[in-house]
């Protein structure tokens, strides 16, 4: 399961370019200020021939992805509390043990899936750096289109 940033980058630029951008950051992972210029310039080259309407659509997809990642992070605590209280409620109800265990297993599977999604999206630093560069390129290109 890929994080939402990785999915967007692959959708916009393809698997090959995603790996190239990732390799660029992996080489400088110890450096607190990695050289982002090659990635920036490559993204500019990728977007150079696109019209303003296409750039606006790309920016809208980027904004939706950022909001989705934010929502995943913001709702996890609430999800955990719902899981905890639902589990306690099932246990306290005193249902037949097979029903309780089945319900708890299904509830736990759903919670594990959401936890996996949360962790993957929480710790995707390299993808987040690529997204920030992508956002900067889009902002710059759309601002330059509005000036002309």
Beta strands, then each sheet from edge to edge (+ up, - down):
end
